[in-house]
Amino acid sequence: MRATSLVKQMLGLKGVVVSEVSLLAAEIVVKLELTRTKLSCPKCKYKTHFRYDTRTVNSRWRHLDMVIRQTWLSCEL
């Protein structure tokens, strides 16, 4: 099993592709790619191609830690 598939199953990620996993000294960085062309609102389920966040930098979120390392999810929206 590849490391990307293993991390995706361990973190329970859906609707994304894990493109890269980086193990650093104090953290794990998981780079993601969206598989959907439409984004949906988690509250009302409205779907659209447009997005509110138009920044060119990657967004980054903290996930639950794995063992002693911080886990970060990074994705270009």
C-alpha positions in Angstrom: 0.0 0.0 0.0 1.3 3.5 -0.9 1.9 6.1 1.8 -0.7 8.4 0.3 -3.4 5.7 0.3 -2.5 4.8 3.9 -2.7 8.4 5.1 -6.0 9.0 3.3 -7.6 5.9 5.1 -6.1 6.8 8.5 -7.4 10.4 8.3 -10.8 9.4 6.8 -10.5 12.0 4.0 -13.3 12.0 1.3 -13.7 14.0 -1.8 -9.9 14.7 -2.1 -6.8 13.0 -3.5 -3.7 12.8 -1.3 -0.9 14.0 -3.7 2.0 14.1 -1.3 2.9 13.3 2.3 5.9 15.0 3.9 7.4 13.8 7.2 9.3 16.6 8.9 10.9 16.7 12.4 7.9 17.9 14.3 5.0 17.7 11.8 3.4 15.8 9.0 2.2 17.8 6.0 -0.4 16.2 3.7 -0.9 17.9 0.4 -4.4 17.4 -1.0 -6.2 18.0 -4.4 -9.9 18.5 -4.8 -11.7 15.9 -6.9 -14.9 17.9 -7.4 -15.4 20.7 -9.9 -18.3 22.0 -7.9 -18.0 23.2 -4.3 -21.0 22.6 -1.9 -22.0 24.5 1.2 -21.9 22.2 4.3 -25.0 23.9 5.8 -27.5 24.2 2.9 -25.9 21.9 0.3 -26.0 24.6 -2.4 -23.5 23.8 -5.2 -21.5 26.2 -7.3 -18.4 26.5 -9.5 -17.6 29.9 -7.9 -15.7 30.3 -4.7 -15.5 33.1 -2.1 -11.8 32.5 -1.3 -9.7 33.6 -4.3 -6.3 33.7 -2.8 -3.4 32.2 -4.8 -1.7 30.6 -1.7 -2.5 27.2 -0.4 -4.9 26.9 2.5 -3.7 24.9 5.5 -5.7 23.2 8.3 -4.6 21.4 11.4 -5.8 17.8 11.8 -5.6 15.5 14.8 -2.0 14.7 15.7 -0.4 11.4 14.8 1.6 10.0 17.7 3.9 13.0 18.6 3.7 14.9 15.3 1.3 17.7 14.4 -0.6 16.9 11.2 -1.4 19.6 8.7 -3.6 19.4 5.6 -2.6 21.7 2.7 -4.8 22.3 -0.3 -5.0 24.8 -3.2 -8.6 25.9 -3.4 
